[in-house]
């Protein structure tokens, strides 16, 4: 299924990549690869991930403490946020 992204998602991914690169060389690249892998899983089968509060679904990254929050729409999957698991559960709720 086609994916579309909220405008803040790119900033969230870039910020996390920078943070990980500051800790260890190439770790940001590994984070980005894990995000891309998870997005591929979402596109292939968006209903495979559990429902989360506020009518969203949440796909956790395997290696990093992040989740991709999204909604399934009629014609696409809307990626709402890429958030750290320690952020408040309502982070990104108002996004469309």
C-alpha positions, 0 to 999 in steps of 0.5 A: 500500500502507498505511504504518505508522511506527515511533514514532521516525520522527516525531522524526527528521523533526522534528529534521531539519526543525528543523536545516534551518530553522535553516540557511535559512528554509523549508528544513525545509518543503522537506525535509518535502515531499521526505519526503512525496513519497518516502513516496508513491513507497514506498506506490505501489511498495514493491519499486521501491527496492533492498534494503539490509543487514539485510533492509530497503529504502532509498529515498534522498531526491533533494535531501537526504542522507537515506534512508527505511528500511523493510520490506515486510510482508504487509499494509503497509509499515513505515517504520523510520527516516528517517536521514542518509546519514552515520549508521552503516549499522546505525542503526535495525536493531533497530526493528520 
